[in-house]
Amino acid sequence: MKAVITSQCMGDRNCNDLCPQVFEYDENELKSIVKVDEIPEQYEEIVRRAAQECGADAIEIIE
């Protein structure tokens, strides 16, 4: 599974709070980024939750 942050990201950092092992905030871009290419299995559920809770619908999940 992979995750992608789209240009719709508003930088509210909810995903960073939910799963800092996968997401981090890029101060230069003023949006979140995905730190890993493949989501480790133990984080898949929380990454899906972050995508569902993203107010901007800016997290795409690629199975």
C-alpha positions, 0 to 999 in steps of 0.5 A: 500500500502507498499513500500520496498527499495531493495538492489539496493539502491544507496543512492542518497536520492531522495526519502528522498527529495520527501517524508521525511514522508515515507523515511529516509536515514540510515547512517549505511546502507548507503541507504534509508529505509521506516519508516512506514509499511503502506503508508498513503493514502495522500502519496501514489502518491508521493511514486509512483513518488519516485519509478518511479524516482529512478535511481536504481529501488530500490523502490518496491510498494506492493499494 
